[in-house]
């Protein structure tokens, strides 16, 4: 991806989101576009208008940490946005590729035995491993069961190595059933992709994924153009499973030190809640469905010439 364009669009959209009143500035004269003027943004950051204009044209290479911090304060960036700004600056310098731990290719990735044992040992709820491109790489049994529709979507599309949350969310109509609050799920998905793109702008697989989704989904294009980012750490989500109905789950997401670029997410239900009972039913459903799925996969493989 074009780092200069990413920088330009990110700074422009952050400036557009902040009103003079929010910045503590007088609102003087008509404005051609929403948000702050460049001169106002520069004044808030304590830099010249000419220097700010240069930054907004995408020239972040060599910019000091103090200037980046000034921009973050001026635009009232949250933690995710501030991190994204520093990631864009590192990418502009070329330092991100040097500092980033080498990531293993996920095209042929499979969970090592110890990781799969750890996933399977977590029986309180679904557990999944994904990468920044939103590929679903590994699960425990409940994780597989909860996301069975993603695997079905992958099979229906002609197979592949791993299902992808972004493709499912924007290209499969079933996603609007699986995510009762589809708009929030879609925005979250895109913001995670945008965050990852800032960390690694030279990821060709990400570039191809964004190009595919932009071509095929108008909703994705609109969300991608907002340049919103987020750190996906903890919260609650609602799902609708075809076999057990509504699932209201808390989640905790953890970066995996042993697998750079991968995230482990654990889901859990409030004890004695309807969702906890639904997870018990889902475990029973999963035991039967997994056996059927694995048996079908073995038949398909044996019949392949």
ZADO-1210 file (C-alpha; in nm, 4 decimals, padded with zeros to 6 digits):
<atoms>
<atom x="00.0000" y="00.0000" z="00.0000" code="UNK" pos="1"/>
<atom x="00.1086" y="00.3612" z="-00.0654" code="UNK" pos="2"/>
<atom x="00.2387" y="00.4872" z="00.2684" code="UNK" pos="3"/>
<atom x="00.2201" y="00.8527" z="00.1675" code="UNK" pos="4"/>
<atom x="-00.1438" y="00.8152" z="00.0659" code="UNK" pos="5"/>
<atom x="-00.2183" y="00.6329" z="00.3909" code="UNK" pos="6"/>
<atom x="-00.0584" y="00.9125" z="00.5946" code="UNK" pos="7"/>
<atom x="-00.2379" y="01.1823" z="00.3965" code="UNK" pos="8"/>
<atom x="-00.5782" y="01.0207" z="00.4300" code="UNK" pos="9"/>
<atom x="-00.5334" y="00.9381" z="00.7985" code="UNK" pos="10"/>
<atom x="-00.4332" y="01.2926" z="00.8959" code="UNK" pos="11"/>
<atom x="-00.7026" y="01.4430" z="00.6746" code="UNK" pos="12"/>
<atom x="-00.9774" y="01.2272" z="00.8245" code="UNK" pos="13"/>
<atom x="-00.8584" y="01.2937" z="01.1814" code="UNK" pos="14"/>
<atom x="-00.8600" y="01.6691" z="01.1123" code="UNK" pos="15"/>
<atom x="-01.2087" y="01.6452" z="00.9635" code="UNK" pos="16"/>
<atom x="-01.3444" y="01.4661" z="01.2722" code="UNK" pos="17"/>
<atom x="-01.2444" y="01.7396" z="01.5191" code="UNK" pos="18"/>
<atom x="-01.4601" y="02.0529" z="01.5373" code="UNK" pos="19"/>
<atom x="-01.3240" y="02.3917" z="01.6464" code="UNK" pos="20"/>
<atom x="-01.5462" y="02.3798" z="01.9553" code="UNK" pos="21"/>
<atom x="-01.4028" y="02.0429" z="02.0558" code="UNK" pos="22"/>
<atom x="-01.0516" y="02.1812" z="02.0089" code="UNK" pos="23"/>
<atom x="-01.1317" y="02.4921" z="02.2145" code="UNK" pos="24"/>
<atom x="-01.1021" y="02.7247" z="01.9125" code="UNK" pos="25"/>
<atom x="-01.3402" y="02.9948" z="01.7876" code="UNK" pos="26"/>
<atom x="-01.5416" y="02.8963" z="01.4811" code="UNK" pos="27"/>
<atom x="-01.4597" y="03.1844" z="01.2492" code="UNK" pos="28"/>
<atom x="-01.5939" y="03.2135" z="00.8966" code="UNK" pos="29"/>
<atom x="-01.7506" y="02.9573" z="00.6626" code="UNK" pos="30"/>
<atom x="-01.5754" y="02.6229" z="00.6160" code="UNK" pos="31"/>
<atom x="-01.5579" y="02.4428" z="00.2842" code="UNK" pos="32"/>
<atom x="-01.5073" y="02.1059" z="00.4543" code="UNK" pos="33"/>
<atom x="-01.5890" y="01.9725" z="00.8033" code="UNK" pos="34"/>
<atom x="-01.3391" y="01.9900" z="01.0864" code="UNK" pos="35"/>
<atom x="-01.0335" y="02.2005" z="01.1481" code="UNK" pos="36"/>
<atom x="-00.8440" y="02.4094" z="00.8981" code="UNK" pos="37"/>
<atom x="-00.4790" y="02.3211" z="00.8391" code="UNK" pos="38"/>
<atom x="-00.3707" y="02.6387" z="01.0152" code="UNK" pos="39"/>
<atom x="-00.5747" y="02.5439" z="01.3220" code="UNK" pos="40"/>
<atom x="-00.4319" y="02.1928" z="01.3261" code="UNK" pos="41"/>
<atom x="-00.0801" y="02.3318" z="01.2973" code="UNK" pos="42"/>
<atom x="-00.1386" y="02.5794" z="01.5813" code="UNK" pos="43"/>
<atom x="-00.2730" y="02.3053" z="01.8082" code="UNK" pos="44"/>
<atom x="00.0325" y="02.0872" z="01.7321" code="UNK" pos="45"/>
<atom x="00.2744" y="02.3773" z="01.7823" code="UNK" pos="46"/>
<atom x="00.4242" y="02.3569" z="01.4340" code="UNK" pos="47"/>
<atom x="00.4189" y="02.5845" z="01.1290" code="UNK" pos="48"/>
<atom x="00.1402" y="02.5653" z="00.8735" code="UNK" pos="49"/>
<atom x="00.3974" y="02.4854" z="00.6036" code="UNK" pos="50"/>
<atom x="00.5400" y="02.1958" z="00.8045" code="UNK" pos="51"/>
<atom x="00.1951" y="02.0588" z="00.8838" code="UNK" pos="52"/>
<atom x="00.0953" y="02.0802" z="00.5165" code="UNK" pos="53"/>
<atom x="00.4098" y="01.8804" z="00.4294" code="UNK" pos="54"/>
<atom x="00.3132" y="01.6131" z="00.6843" code="UNK" pos="55"/>
<atom x="-00.0420" y="01.5976" z="00.5529" code="UNK" pos="56"/>
<atom x="00.0954" y="01.5370" z="00.2051" code="UNK" pos="57"/>
<atom x="00.2341" y="01.2130" z="00.3460" code="UNK" pos="58"/>
<atom x="00.5914" y="01.3071" z="00.4365" code="UNK" pos="59"/>
<atom x="00.6251" y="01.1372" z="00.7751" code="UNK" pos="60"/>
<atom x="00.9737" y="00.9959" z="00.7153" code="UNK" pos="61"/>
<atom x="01.2176" y="01.1306" z="00.9732" code="UNK" pos="62"/>
<atom x="00.9517" y="01.3036" z="01.1831" code="UNK" pos="63"/>
<atom x="01.0480" y="01.3082" z="01.5505" code="UNK" pos="64"/>
<atom x="00.8510" y="01.1344" z="01.8226" code="UNK" pos="65"/>
<atom x="00.7797" y="01.4712" z="01.9841" code="UNK" pos="66"/>
<atom x="00.6084" y="01.5989" z="01.6682" code="UNK" pos="67"/>
<atom x="00.4059" y="01.2784" z="01.6409" code="UNK" pos="68"/>
<atom x="00.3007" y="01.3172" z="02.0033" code="UNK" pos="69"/>
<atom x="00.2023" y="01.6779" z="01.9327" code="UNK" pos="70"/>
<atom x="-00.0152" y="01.5645" z="01.6427" code="UNK" pos="71"/>
<atom x="-00.1723" y="01.2941" z="01.8586" code="UNK" pos="72"/>
<atom x="-00.2579" y="01.5512" z="02.1258" code="UNK" pos="73"/>
<atom x="-00.3833" y="01.8058" z="01.8738" code="UNK" pos="74"/>
<atom x="-00.6205" y="01.5560" z="01.7133" code="UNK" pos="75"/>
<atom x="-00.7104" y="01.3933" z="02.0470" code="UNK" pos="76"/>
<atom x="-00.6178" y="01.0513" z="01.9127" code="UNK" pos="77"/>
<atom x="-00.7103" y="00.7479" z="02.1183" code="UNK" pos="78"/>
<atom x="-00.4562" y="00.4747" z="02.1925" code="UNK" pos="79"/>
<atom x="-00.5309" y="00.2854" z="01.8715" code="UNK" pos="80"/>
<atom x="-00.5069" y="00.5978" z="01.6557" code="UNK" pos="81"/>
<atom x="-00.1851" y="00.7112" z="01.8235" code="UNK" pos="82"/>
<atom x="-00.0289" y="00.3677" z="01.7708" code="UNK" pos="83"/>
<atom x="-00.1410" y="00.3742" z="01.4086" code="UNK" pos="84"/>
<atom x="00.0201" y="00.7160" z="01.3552" code="UNK" pos="85"/>
<atom x="00.3517" y="00.5882" z="01.4937" code="UNK" pos="86"/>
<atom x="00.3206" y="00.2730" z="01.2795" code="UNK" pos="87"/>
<atom x="00.2737" y="00.4884" z="00.9693" code="UNK" pos="88"/>
<atom x="00.5809" y="00.6938" z="01.0635" code="UNK" pos="89"/>
<atom x="00.7874" y="00.3779" z="01.1170" code="UNK" pos="90"/>
<atom x="00.6747" y="00.2425" z="00.7814" code="UNK" pos="91"/>
<atom x="00.7708" y="00.5724" z="00.6162" code="UNK" pos="92"/>
<atom x="01.1193" y="00.5430" z="00.7705" code="UNK" pos="93"/>
<atom x="01.1476" y="00.1778" z="00.6773" code="UNK" pos="94"/>
<atom x="01.2152" y="00.0939" z="01.0408" code="UNK" pos="95"/>
<atom x="00.8979" y="-00.1087" z="01.0931" code="UNK" pos="96"/>
<atom x="01.0221" y="-00.3913" z="00.8706" code="UNK" pos="97"/>
<atom x="01.3510" y="-00.4032" z="01.0623" code="UNK" pos="98"/>
<atom x="01.1951" y="-00.3906" z="01.4094" code="UNK" pos="99"/>
<atom x="00.9041" y="-00.6233" z="01.3425" code="UNK" pos="100"/>
<atom x="00.9591" y="-00.9902" z="01.4319" code="UNK" pos="101"/>
<atom x="00.9504" y="-01.2071" z="01.1264" code="UNK" pos="102"/>
<atom x="00.6033" y="-01.3492" z="01.0789" code="UNK" pos="103"/>
<atom x="00.5518" y="-01.6972" z="00.9563" code="UNK" pos="104"/>
<atom x="00.3477" y="-01.7381" z="00.6414" code="UNK" pos="105"/>
<atom x="-00.0117" y="-01.8323" z="00.7244" code="UNK" pos="106"/>
<atom x="-00.0802" y="-01.9809" z="00.3804" code="UNK" pos="107"/>
<atom x="00.0496" y="-02.3155" z="00.5068" code="UNK" pos="108"/>
<atom x="00.0293" y="-02.2380" z="00.8795" code="UNK" pos="109"/>
<atom x="-00.1002" y="-02.4972" z="01.1231" code="UNK" pos="110"/>
<atom x="-00.1100" y="-02.4912" z="01.5015" code="UNK" pos="111"/>
<atom x="00.1848" y="-02.6683" z="01.6614" code="UNK" pos="112"/>
<atom x="00.0734" y="-02.9548" z="01.8904" code="UNK" pos="113"/>
<atom x="00.1332" y="-02.7634" z="02.2136" code="UNK" pos="114"/>
<atom x="-00.0805" y="-02.4718" z="02.0986" code="UNK" pos="115"/>
<atom x="-00.3628" y="-02.7003" z="01.9880" code="UNK" pos="116"/>
<atom x="-00.3478" y="-02.8826" z="02.3211" code="UNK" pos="117"/>
<atom x="-00.3755" y="-02.5480" z="02.5010" code="UNK" pos="118"/>
<atom x="-00.6745" y="-02.4488" z="02.2878" code="UNK" pos="119"/>
<atom x="-00.8456" y="-02.7818" z="02.3501" code="UNK" pos="120"/>
<atom x="-00.7797" y="-02.7556" z="02.7238" code="UNK" pos="121"/>
<atom x="-00.9882" y="-02.4359" z="02.7337" code="UNK" pos="122"/>
<atom x="-01.3403" y="-02.5764" z="02.7638" code="UNK" pos="123"/>
<atom x="-01.5219" y="-02.2809" z="02.9228" code="UNK" pos="124"/>
<atom x="-01.5959" y="-02.1239" z="02.5865" code="UNK" pos="125"/>
<atom x="-01.4783" y="-02.0762" z="02.2297" code="UNK" pos="126"/>
<atom x="-01.1072" y="-02.0097" z="02.1714" code="UNK" pos="127"/>
<atom x="-00.9653" y="-01.8980" z="01.8374" code="UNK" pos="128"/>
<atom x="-00.6380" y="-01.7840" z="01.6804" code="UNK" pos="129"/>
<atom x="-00.6412" y="-01.5289" z="01.3967" code="UNK" pos="130"/>
<atom x="-00.3953" y="-01.3056" z="01.2176" code="UNK" pos="131"/>
<atom x="-00.4188" y="-00.9350" z="01.1366" code="UNK" pos="132"/>
<atom x="-00.5722" y="-01.0114" z="00.7970" code="UNK" pos="133"/>
<atom x="-00.8622" y="-01.1742" z="00.9843" code="UNK" pos="134"/>
<atom x="-00.7846" y="-01.5317" z="00.8768" code="UNK" pos="135"/>
<atom x="-00.9246" y="-01.7825" z="01.1270" code="UNK" pos="136"/>
<atom x="-00.6250" y="-02.0124" z="01.1806" code="UNK" pos="137"/>
<atom x="-00.7033" y="-02.2427" z="01.4738" code="UNK" pos="138"/>
<atom x="-00.9799" y="-02.3116" z="01.7257" code="UNK" pos="139"/>
<atom x="-01.0858" y="-02.5365" z="02.0077" code="UNK" pos="140"/>
<atom x="-01.4005" y="-02.7455" z="01.9563" code="UNK" pos="141"/>
<atom x="-01.6374" y="-02.4715" z="02.0758" code="UNK" pos="142"/>
<atom x="-01.4548" y="-02.2172" z="01.8607" code="UNK" pos="143"/>
<atom x="-01.5031" y="-02.4388" z="01.5579" code="UNK" pos="144"/>
<atom x="-01.8689" y="-02.4892" z="01.6451" code="UNK" pos="145"/>
<atom x="-01.9408" y="-02.1200" z="01.6990" code="UNK" pos="146"/>
<atom x="-01.7791" y="-02.0350" z="01.3643" code="UNK" pos="147"/>
<atom x="-01.9139" y="-02.3342" z="01.1720" code="UNK" pos="148"/>
<atom x="-02.0842" y="-02.0928" z="00.9285" code="UNK" pos="149"/>
<atom x="-01.7428" y="-01.9485" z="00.8342" code="UNK" pos="150"/>
<atom x="-01.6123" y="-02.2945" z="00.7554" code="UNK" pos="151"/>
<atom x="-01.9294" y="-02.3705" z="00.5576" code="UNK" pos="152"/>
<atom x="-01.8777" y="-02.0471" z="00.3635" code="UNK" pos="153"/>
<atom x="-01.5201" y="-02.1484" z="00.2865" code="UNK" pos="154"/>
<atom x="-01.6355" y="-02.4894" z="00.1629" code="UNK" pos="155"/>
<atom x="-01.9109" y="-02.3322" z="-00.0486" code="UNK" pos="156"/>
<atom x="-01.6594" y="-02.0983" z="-00.2114" code="UNK" pos="157"/>
<atom x="-01.4527" y="-02.3919" z="-00.3307" code="UNK" pos="158"/>
<atom x="-01.2350" y="-02.4515" z="-00.0313" code="UNK" pos="159"/>
<atom x="-00.9152" y="-02.2843" z="00.0764" code="UNK" pos="160"/>
<atom x="-00.6643" y="-02.2933" z="00.3555" code="UNK" pos="161"/>
<atom x="-00.8373" y="-02.0777" z="00.6168" code="UNK" pos="162"/>
<atom x="-01.1719" y="-01.8983" z="00.6435" code="UNK" pos="163"/>
<atom x="-01.1485" y="-01.5207" z="00.6567" code="UNK" pos="164"/>
<atom x="-01.3698" y="-01.3054" z="00.8802" code="UNK" pos="165"/>
<atom x="-01.3594" y="-01.0075" z="00.6434" code="UNK" pos="166"/>
<atom x="-01.4666" y="-01.2041" z="00.3358" code="UNK" pos="167"/>
<atom x="-01.7437" y="-01.3688" z="00.5352" code="UNK" pos="168"/>
<atom x="-01.8638" y="-01.0401" z="00.6873" code="UNK" pos="169"/>
<atom x="-01.8877" y="-00.8490" z="00.3593" code="UNK" pos="170"/>
<atom x="-01.9388" y="-01.1145" z="00.0922" code="UNK" pos="171"/>
<atom x="-02.1618" y="-01.3746" z="00.2593" code="UNK" pos="172"/>
<atom x="-02.5237" y="-01.2803" z="00.3279" code="UNK" pos="173"/>
<atom x="-02.5285" y="-01.5264" z="00.6188" code="UNK" pos="174"/>
<atom x="-02.3035" y="-01.2885" z="00.8172" code="UNK" pos="175"/>
<atom x="-02.6021" y="-01.0627" z="00.8869" code="UNK" pos="176"/>
<atom x="-02.7643" y="-01.3532" z="01.0657" code="UNK" pos="177"/>
<atom x="-02.4480" y="-01.4519" z="01.2531" code="UNK" pos="178"/>
<atom x="-02.3805" y="-01.0937" z="01.3679" code="UNK" pos="179"/>
<atom x="-02.7111" y="-00.9458" z="01.4967" code="UNK" pos="180"/>
<atom x="-02.5354" y="-00.6065" z="01.5146" code="UNK" pos="181"/>
<atom x="-02.3794" y="-00.6416" z="01.1722" code="UNK" pos="182"/>
<atom x="-02.2887" y="-00.2728" z="01.1338" code="UNK" pos="183"/>
<atom x="-02.0719" y="-00.2788" z="01.4469" code="UNK" pos="184"/>
<atom x="-01.9121" y="-00.6104" z="01.3489" code="UNK" pos="185"/>
<atom x="-01.8344" y="-00.4781" z="01.0007" code="UNK" pos="186"/>
<atom x="-01.6817" y="-00.1552" z="01.1323" code="UNK" pos="187"/>
<atom x="-01.4714" y="-00.3486" z="01.3834" code="UNK" pos="188"/>
<atom x="-01.3492" y="-00.5853" z="01.1126" code="UNK" pos="189"/>
<atom x="-01.2389" y="-00.3011" z="00.8858" code="UNK" pos="190"/>
<atom x="-01.0701" y="-00.1089" z="01.1668" code="UNK" pos="191"/>
<atom x="-00.8642" y="-00.4180" z="01.2550" code="UNK" pos="192"/>
<atom x="-00.7614" y="-00.4566" z="00.8900" code="UNK" pos="193"/>
<atom x="-00.6715" y="-00.0877" z="00.8700" code="UNK" pos="194"/>
<atom x="-00.4609" y="-00.1180" z="01.1868" code="UNK" pos="195"/>
<atom x="-00.2753" y="-00.4165" z="01.0435" code="UNK" pos="196"/>
<atom x="-00.2197" y="-00.2385" z="00.7119" code="UNK" pos="197"/>
<atom x="-00.0510" y="00.0449" z="00.9006" code="UNK" pos="198"/>
<atom x="00.1844" y="-00.1984" z="01.0712" code="UNK" pos="199"/>
<atom x="00.2819" y="-00.3770" z="00.7516" code="UNK" pos="200"/>
<atom x="00.2044" y="-00.1702" z="00.4396" code="UNK" pos="201"/>
<atom x="00.4034" y="-00.4078" z="00.2152" code="UNK" pos="202"/>
<atom x="00.1897" y="-00.7149" z="00.2877" code="UNK" pos="203"/>
<atom x="00.0827" y="-00.8259" z="-00.0613" code="UNK" pos="204"/>
<atom x="-00.1798" y="-01.0675" z="00.0717" code="UNK" pos="205"/>
<atom x="-00.3415" y="-00.7834" z="00.2680" code="UNK" pos="206"/>
<atom x="-00.3248" y="-00.5602" z="-00.0379" code="UNK" pos="207"/>
<atom x="-00.4997" y="-00.8258" z="-00.2477" code="UNK" pos="208"/>
<atom x="-00.7657" y="-00.8823" z="00.0204" code="UNK" pos="209"/>
<atom x="-00.8455" y="-00.5101" z="00.0486" code="UNK" pos="210"/>
<atom x="-00.8578" y="-00.4836" z="-00.3304" code="UNK" pos="211"/>
<atom x="-01.0977" y="-00.7783" z="-00.3550" code="UNK" pos="212"/>
<atom x="-01.3301" y="-00.6460" z="-00.0844" code="UNK" pos="213"/>
<atom x="-01.3202" y="-00.2907" z="-00.2212" code="UNK" pos="214"/>
<atom x="-01.4194" y="-00.4202" z="-00.5645" code="UNK" pos="215"/>
<atom x="-01.7003" y="-00.6431" z="-00.4415" code="UNK" pos="216"/>
<atom x="-01.8486" y="-00.4513" z="-00.1473" code="UNK" pos="217"/>
<atom x="-01.9611" y="-00.0887" z="-00.1477" code="UNK" pos="218"/>
<atom x="-02.0054" y="-00.1070" z="00.2311" code="UNK" pos="219"/>
<atom x="-01.6449" y="-00.2159" z="00.2734" code="UNK" pos="220"/>
<atom x="-01.5237" y="00.0691" z="00.0517" code="UNK" pos="221"/>
<atom x="-01.7122" y="00.3249" z="00.2603" code="UNK" pos="222"/>
<atom x="-01.5750" y="00.1917" z="00.5893" code="UNK" pos="223"/>
<atom x="-01.2207" y="00.1574" z="00.4534" code="UNK" pos="224"/>
<atom x="-01.2214" y="00.5213" z="00.3444" code="UNK" pos="225"/>
<atom x="-01.2948" y="00.6351" z="00.7017" code="UNK" pos="226"/>
<atom x="-00.9418" y="00.5276" z="00.8113" code="UNK" pos="227"/>
<atom x="-01.0702" y="00.4281" z="01.1565" code="UNK" pos="228"/>
<atom x="-00.8455" y="00.1971" z="01.3600" code="UNK" pos="229"/>
<atom x="-00.8791" y="00.0118" z="01.6867" code="UNK" pos="230"/>
<atom x="-00.6994" y="-00.2118" z="01.9340" code="UNK" pos="231"/>
<atom x="-00.9088" y="-00.5241" z="01.9745" code="UNK" pos="232"/>
<atom x="-00.8461" y="-00.6158" z="02.3368" code="UNK" pos="233"/>
<atom x="-01.1583" y="-00.6953" z="02.5383" code="UNK" pos="234"/>
<atom x="-01.5327" y="-00.6453" z="02.5377" code="UNK" pos="235"/>
<atom x="-01.8562" y="-00.8253" z="02.4635" code="UNK" pos="236"/>
<atom x="-02.0065" y="-00.9558" z="02.1414" code="UNK" pos="237"/>
<atom x="-02.3392" y="-01.1016" z="02.0375" code="UNK" pos="238"/>
<atom x="-02.3719" y="-01.3859" z="01.7909" code="UNK" pos="239"/>
<atom x="-02.6635" y="-01.5876" z="01.6565" code="UNK" pos="240"/>
<atom x="-02.5917" y="-01.9558" z="01.6028" code="UNK" pos="241"/>
<atom x="-02.8281" y="-02.1608" z="01.3896" code="UNK" pos="242"/>
<atom x="-02.8328" y="-02.4493" z="01.6402" code="UNK" pos="243"/>
<atom x="-02.8475" y="-02.2763" z="01.9800" code="UNK" pos="244"/>
<atom x="-02.9649" y="-01.9202" z="01.9139" code="UNK" pos="245"/>
<atom x="-02.8291" y="-01.6036" z="02.0768" code="UNK" pos="246"/>
<atom x="-02.4852" y="-01.6013" z="02.2389" code="UNK" pos="247"/>
<atom x="-02.3776" y="-01.3000" z="02.4476" code="UNK" pos="248"/>
<atom x="-02.0077" y="-01.3530" z="02.5140" code="UNK" pos="249"/>
<atom x="-01.7287" y="-01.1616" z="02.6845" code="UNK" pos="250"/>
<atom x="-01.3932" y="-01.1847" z="02.5103" code="UNK" pos="251"/>
<atom x="-01.0262" y="-01.1237" z="02.5869" code="UNK" pos="252"/>
<atom x="-00.7752" y="-01.0932" z="02.3010" code="UNK" pos="253"/>
<atom x="-00.4029" y="-01.1499" z="02.3570" code="UNK" pos="254"/>
<atom x="-00.1073" y="-01.0966" z="02.1247" code="UNK" pos="255"/>
<atom x="00.0902" y="-01.4217" z="02.0959" code="UNK" pos="256"/>
<atom x="00.4586" y="-01.3669" z="02.1774" code="UNK" pos="257"/>
<atom x="00.5604" y="-01.7035" z="02.0324" code="UNK" pos="258"/>
<atom x="00.3678" y="-01.6361" z="01.7096" code="UNK" pos="259"/>
<atom x="00.4308" y="-01.2735" z="01.6041" code="UNK" pos="260"/>
<atom x="00.1317" y="-01.1202" z="01.4303" code="UNK" pos="261"/>
<atom x="-00.1207" y="-01.3676" z="01.5691" code="UNK" pos="262"/>
<atom x="-00.3925" y="-01.3036" z="01.8264" code="UNK" pos="263"/>
<atom x="-00.5531" y="-01.5503" z="02.0671" code="UNK" pos="264"/>
<atom x="-00.9126" y="-01.4687" z="02.1619" code="UNK" pos="265"/>
<atom x="-01.0938" y="-01.6427" z="02.4467" code="UNK" pos="266"/>
<atom x="-01.4713" y="-01.6169" z="02.4854" code="UNK" pos="267"/>
<atom x="-01.6687" y="-01.6824" z="02.8020" code="UNK" pos="268"/>
<atom x="-02.0298" y="-01.6587" z="02.9159" code="UNK" pos="269"/>
<atom x="-02.1590" y="-01.5170" z="03.2408" code="UNK" pos="270"/>
<atom x="-02.2001" y="-01.8124" z="03.4799" code="UNK" pos="271"/>
<atom x="-02.5533" y="-01.9584" z="03.4992" code="UNK" pos="272"/>
<atom x="-02.6708" y="-01.7277" z="03.2195" code="UNK" pos="273"/>
<atom x="-02.8802" y="-01.8332" z="02.9187" code="UNK" pos="274"/>
<atom x="-02.5616" y="-01.8100" z="02.7090" code="UNK" pos="275"/>
<atom x="-02.3819" y="-02.0472" z="02.9459" code="UNK" pos="276"/>
<atom x="-02.6640" y="-02.2970" z="02.8942" code="UNK" pos="277"/>
<atom x="-02.6464" y="-02.2381" z="02.5193" code="UNK" pos="278"/>
<atom x="-02.2724" y="-02.3142" z="02.5228" code="UNK" pos="279"/>
<atom x="-02.3463" y="-02.6477" z="02.6910" code="UNK" pos="280"/>
<atom x="-02.5872" y="-02.7262" z="02.4077" code="UNK" pos="281"/>
<atom x="-02.3316" y="-02.6066" z="02.1544" code="UNK" pos="282"/>
<atom x="-02.0708" y="-02.8453" z="02.2962" code="UNK" pos="283"/>
<atom x="-02.3110" y="-03.1361" z="02.2478" code="UNK" pos="284"/>
<atom x="-02.3975" y="-03.0183" z="01.8970" code="UNK" pos="285"/>
<atom x="-02.0301" y="-02.9756" z="01.8143" code="UNK" pos="286"/>
<atom x="-01.9368" y="-03.3279" z="01.9141" code="UNK" pos="287"/>
<atom x="-02.1768" y="-03.4723" z="01.6564" code="UNK" pos="288"/>
<atom x="-02.1148" y="-03.2141" z="01.3848" code="UNK" pos="289"/>
<atom x="-01.7363" y="-03.2359" z="01.4103" code="UNK" pos="290"/>
<atom x="-01.7438" y="-03.6113" z="01.3649" code="UNK" pos="291"/>
<atom x="-01.9706" y="-03.5715" z="01.0613" code="UNK" pos="292"/>
<atom x="-01.7525" y="-03.2950" z="00.9156" code="UNK" pos="293"/>
<atom x="-01.4280" y="-03.4883" z="00.9666" code="UNK" pos="294"/>
<atom x="-01.5782" y="-03.8029" z="00.8161" code="UNK" pos="295"/>
<atom x="-01.7000" y="-03.6066" z="00.5138" code="UNK" pos="296"/>
<atom x="-01.3557" y="-03.4500" z="00.4720" code="UNK" pos="297"/>
<atom x="-01.1914" y="-03.7917" z="00.4764" code="UNK" pos="298"/>
<atom x="-01.4323" y="-03.9149" z="00.2075" code="UNK" pos="299"/>
<atom x="-01.3633" y="-03.6095" z="-00.0073" code="UNK" pos="300"/>
<atom x="-00.9878" y="-03.6555" z="00.0213" code="UNK" pos="301"/>
<atom x="-01.0038" y="-04.0263" z="-00.0590" code="UNK" pos="302"/>
<atom x="-01.2103" y="-03.9594" z="-00.3716" code="UNK" pos="303"/>
<atom x="-00.9726" y="-03.6956" z="-00.5066" code="UNK" pos="304"/>
<atom x="-00.7800" y="-03.8366" z="-00.8050" code="UNK" pos="305"/>
</atoms>
